[in-house]
Amino acid sequence: MRYKVTFAIGLAVGYVLGTRAGRERYEQLKKSAREVAQTPAVRNAAETAGQAGRAYAGKAFAVVGDKVGDKLPESLSERVRTLRGRGRSGEDEWGTSNT
Protein backbone atom coordinates (compact mmCIF):
# COMPACT_ATOMS: atom_id res chain seq x y z
CA MET A 1 0.00 0.00 0.00
CA ARG A 2 2.82 2.38 0.89
CA TYR A 3 4.38 1.94 -2.54
CA LYS A 4 1.08 2.66 -4.29
CA VAL A 5 0.66 5.91 -2.37
CA THR A 6 4.28 6.86 -3.05
CA PHE A 7 3.80 6.13 -6.75
CA ALA A 8 0.61 8.22 -6.89
CA ILE A 9 2.32 11.15 -5.16
CA GLY A 10 5.29 10.85 -7.51
CA LEU A 11 2.99 10.75 -10.49
CA ALA A 12 1.16 13.87 -9.32
CA VAL A 13 4.39 15.74 -8.60
CA GLY A 14 5.80 14.71 -11.98
CA TYR A 15 2.71 15.91 -13.75
CA VAL A 16 2.71 19.24 -11.95
CA LEU A 17 6.40 19.83 -12.60
CA GLY A 18 6.30 18.57 -16.18
CA THR A 19 3.06 20.05 -17.37
CA ARG A 20 2.95 22.83 -19.86
CA ALA A 21 -0.57 23.81 -18.91
CA GLY A 22 0.70 26.74 -16.89
CA ARG A 23 -0.11 28.34 -13.60
CA GLU A 24 -3.89 28.11 -13.99
CA ARG A 25 -3.82 24.32 -14.22
CA TYR A 26 -1.40 24.16 -11.30
CA GLU A 27 -3.79 26.19 -9.16
CA GLN A 28 -6.67 23.89 -10.15
CA LEU A 29 -4.67 20.83 -9.11
CA LYS A 30 -3.65 22.48 -5.86
CA LYS A 31 -7.26 23.38 -5.05
CA SER A 32 -8.43 19.85 -5.86
CA ALA A 33 -5.74 18.30 -3.68
CA ARG A 34 -6.67 20.58 -0.80
CA GLU A 35 -10.36 19.69 -1.16
CA VAL A 36 -9.57 15.97 -1.17
CA ALA A 37 -7.31 16.34 1.87
CA GLN A 38 -10.09 18.12 3.77
CA THR A 39 -12.65 15.39 3.04
CA PRO A 40 -13.76 13.73 6.28
CA ALA A 41 -13.15 10.25 4.87
CA VAL A 42 -9.54 11.10 3.97
CA ARG A 43 -8.91 12.80 7.31
CA ASN A 44 -10.36 9.82 9.19
CA ALA A 45 -8.26 7.39 7.15
CA ALA A 46 -5.11 9.42 7.83
CA GLU A 47 -5.88 9.59 11.54
CA THR A 48 -6.60 5.86 11.69
CA ALA A 49 -3.34 5.11 9.89
CA GLY A 50 -1.47 7.35 12.31
CA GLN A 51 -3.01 5.64 15.33
CA ALA A 52 -2.23 2.21 13.90
CA GLY A 53 1.35 3.29 13.22
CA ARG A 54 1.76 4.52 16.77
CA ALA A 55 0.33 1.25 18.11
CA TYR A 56 2.68 -0.84 15.98
CA ALA A 57 5.63 1.32 16.95
CA GLY A 58 4.82 0.82 20.62
CA LYS A 59 4.51 -2.96 20.18
CA ALA A 60 7.72 -3.14 18.18
CA PHE A 61 9.51 -1.05 20.79
CA ALA A 62 8.32 -3.40 23.53
CA VAL A 63 9.44 -6.50 21.62
CA VAL A 64 12.82 -5.03 20.72
CA GLY A 65 13.22 -3.70 24.24
CA ASP A 66 12.62 -7.17 25.68
CA LYS A 67 15.19 -8.72 23.36
CA VAL A 68 17.82 -5.98 23.54
CA GLY A 69 17.30 -4.85 27.11
CA ASP A 70 18.75 -1.54 28.21
CA LYS A 71 20.91 -1.17 25.11
CA LEU A 72 18.29 0.82 23.19
CA PRO A 73 19.40 4.39 22.50
CA GLU A 74 17.67 7.02 24.61
CA SER A 75 16.73 8.95 21.45
CA LEU A 76 14.67 5.98 20.24
CA SER A 77 12.99 5.57 23.62
CA GLU A 78 12.13 9.28 23.69
CA ARG A 79 10.73 9.19 20.15
CA VAL A 80 8.42 6.29 20.99
CA ARG A 81 7.22 8.07 24.13
CA THR A 82 6.51 11.17 22.04
CA LEU A 83 4.51 9.19 19.50
CA ARG A 84 2.49 7.48 22.21
CA GLY A 85 1.63 10.83 23.79
CA ARG A 86 0.58 12.38 20.49
CA GLY A 87 -2.24 9.88 20.04
CA ARG A 88 -3.83 10.79 23.36
CA SER A 89 -3.72 14.55 23.04
CA GLY A 90 -6.17 14.76 20.12
CA GLU A 91 -9.04 13.03 21.90
CA ASP A 92 -11.78 14.55 23.97
CA GLU A 93 -13.40 13.06 27.09
CA TRP A 94 -15.60 10.84 24.91
CA GLY A 95 -12.62 9.22 23.19
CA THR A 96 -13.33 10.81 19.84
CA SER A 97 -11.03 12.92 17.75
CA ASN A 98 -11.34 16.67 17.43
CA THR A 99 -10.37 16.68 13.76
C-alpha positions as CSV (number, residue, x, y, z in Angstrom):
1,M,0.0,0.0,0.0
2,R,2.8,2.4,0.9
3,Y,4.4,1.9,-2.5
4,K,1.1,2.7,-4.3
5,V,0.7,5.9,-2.4
6,T,4.3,6.9,-3.0
7,F,3.8,6.1,-6.7
8,A,0.6,8.2,-6.9
9,I,2.3,11.1,-5.2
10,G,5.3,10.9,-7.5
11,L,3.0,10.8,-10.5
12,A,1.2,13.9,-9.3
13,V,4.4,15.7,-8.6
14,G,5.8,14.7,-12.0
15,Y,2.7,15.9,-13.7
16,V,2.7,19.2,-11.9
17,L,6.4,19.8,-12.6
18,G,6.3,18.6,-16.2
19,T,3.1,20.0,-17.4
20,R,2.9,22.8,-19.9
21,A,-0.6,23.8,-18.9
22,G,0.7,26.7,-16.9
23,R,-0.1,28.3,-13.6
24,E,-3.9,28.1,-14.0
25,R,-3.8,24.3,-14.2
26,Y,-1.4,24.2,-11.3
27,E,-3.8,26.2,-9.2
28,Q,-6.7,23.9,-10.2
29,L,-4.7,20.8,-9.1
30,K,-3.6,22.5,-5.9
31,K,-7.3,23.4,-5.1
32,S,-8.4,19.8,-5.9
33,A,-5.7,18.3,-3.7
34,R,-6.7,20.6,-0.8
35,E,-10.4,19.7,-1.2
36,V,-9.6,16.0,-1.2
37,A,-7.3,16.3,1.9
38,Q,-10.1,18.1,3.8
39,T,-12.7,15.4,3.0
40,P,-13.8,13.7,6.3
41,A,-13.1,10.2,4.9
42,V,-9.5,11.1,4.0
43,R,-8.9,12.8,7.3
44,N,-10.4,9.8,9.2
45,A,-8.3,7.4,7.2
46,A,-5.1,9.4,7.8
47,E,-5.9,9.6,11.5
48,T,-6.6,5.9,11.7
49,A,-3.3,5.1,9.9
50,G,-1.5,7.3,12.3
51,Q,-3.0,5.6,15.3
52,A,-2.2,2.2,13.9
53,G,1.4,3.3,13.2
54,R,1.8,4.5,16.8
55,A,0.3,1.3,18.1
56,Y,2.7,-0.8,16.0
57,A,5.6,1.3,17.0
58,G,4.8,0.8,20.6
59,K,4.5,-3.0,20.2
60,A,7.7,-3.1,18.2
61,F,9.5,-1.0,20.8
62,A,8.3,-3.4,23.5
63,V,9.4,-6.5,21.6
64,V,12.8,-5.0,20.7
65,G,13.2,-3.7,24.2
66,D,12.6,-7.2,25.7
67,K,15.2,-8.7,23.4
68,V,17.8,-6.0,23.5
69,G,17.3,-4.9,27.1
70,D,18.8,-1.5,28.2
71,K,20.9,-1.2,25.1
72,L,18.3,0.8,23.2
73,P,19.4,4.4,22.5
74,E,17.7,7.0,24.6
75,S,16.7,8.9,21.5
76,L,14.7,6.0,20.2
77,S,13.0,5.6,23.6
78,E,12.1,9.3,23.7
79,R,10.7,9.2,20.1
80,V,8.4,6.3,21.0
81,R,7.2,8.1,24.1
82,T,6.5,11.2,22.0
83,L,4.5,9.2,19.5
84,R,2.5,7.5,22.2
85,G,1.6,10.8,23.8
86,R,0.6,12.4,20.5
87,G,-2.2,9.9,20.0
88,R,-3.8,10.8,23.4
89,S,-3.7,14.5,23.0
90,G,-6.2,14.8,20.1
91,E,-9.0,13.0,21.9
92,D,-11.8,14.6,24.0
93,E,-13.4,13.1,27.1
94,W,-15.6,10.8,24.9
95,G,-12.6,9.2,23.2
96,T,-13.3,10.8,19.8
97,S,-11.0,12.9,17.8
98,N,-11.3,16.7,17.4
99,T,-10.4,16.7,13.8
